[in-house]
Amino acid sequence: MTMMPPPSAQQLSMLEDSELSDLAALWRKQASRGVRSAFGVAHALEAECRRRLRENGVHLHTQVMYAPHQPARHWWSWR
């Protein structure tokens, strides 16, 4: 398997925010499945997402990036 180089700054600048976010999620999914060449690409895409959020004045600690927290349920609970 060949290593894919991370995208350049010029390539990243051509992507819309939604495209960038979708690509970051897809590459991170590949990286989580053990595709080693996906780690660098996922990292570059995620770093660009964070940079754009900071640039737009969105604070990361107030930005909800994942599903809202669900209260933990006990294993014996039916409901």
C-alpha positions in Angstrom: 0.0 0.0 0.0 1.4 3.4 -0.9 1.5 6.3 1.5 -0.6 9.3 0.4 0.9 12.7 1.1 -1.3 15.1 3.1 -3.0 17.7 1.0 -1.3 21.0 0.4 -2.5 24.3 1.8 -3.6 25.3 -1.8 -5.6 22.1 -2.1 -7.3 22.7 1.2 -8.1 26.3 0.4 -10.2 25.1 -2.6 -12.6 23.1 -0.4 -15.8 24.4 1.1 -16.2 24.1 4.8 -18.8 21.3 4.5 -16.7 19.4 2.0 -13.7 19.7 4.3 -15.6 18.4 7.3 -17.1 15.5 5.3 -13.6 14.5 3.9 -12.1 14.8 7.4 -14.7 12.4 8.8 -14.2 9.9 5.9 -10.4 9.9 6.3 -10.6 9.6 10.0 -13.0 6.6 9.6 -10.3 5.0 7.3 -7.6 5.8 9.9 -9.6 4.2 12.7 -9.9 1.0 10.6 -6.1 0.8 10.5 -5.3 2.3 7.1 -1.9 3.8 8.0 -1.8 6.1 5.0 -5.0 7.7 6.1 -3.6 9.1 9.4 -1.7 12.0 7.9 -4.4 13.0 5.6 -7.1 12.9 8.3 -4.9 14.9 10.6 -4.3 17.6 7.9 -8.0 17.9 7.2 -8.9 18.1 10.8 -6.3 20.7 11.5 -7.6 22.8 8.7 -11.2 22.4 10.1 -9.9 23.7 13.5 -8.0 26.5 11.9 -11.1 27.7 10.0 -13.1 27.6 13.2 -10.6 29.8 15.0 -10.4 32.1 12.0 -14.2 32.5 12.0 -14.1 33.3 15.8 -15.7 30.1 16.9 -14.2 28.9 20.1 -13.6 25.1 20.1 -14.8 24.7 23.7 -18.2 26.1 22.8 -18.5 24.4 19.5 -20.4 21.1 19.6 -18.5 18.7 17.3 -20.2 15.5 18.3 -23.6 14.3 19.3 -25.0 15.7 22.5 -24.1 13.7 25.6 -26.6 11.0 26.5 -26.9 10.1 30.2 -25.3 6.7 31.0 -27.8 3.9 31.4 -27.4 1.0 33.7 -27.1 -2.4 32.0 -30.1 -3.7 33.8 -32.3 -0.7 32.7 -35.1 -1.5 30.2 -35.9 2.1 29.3 
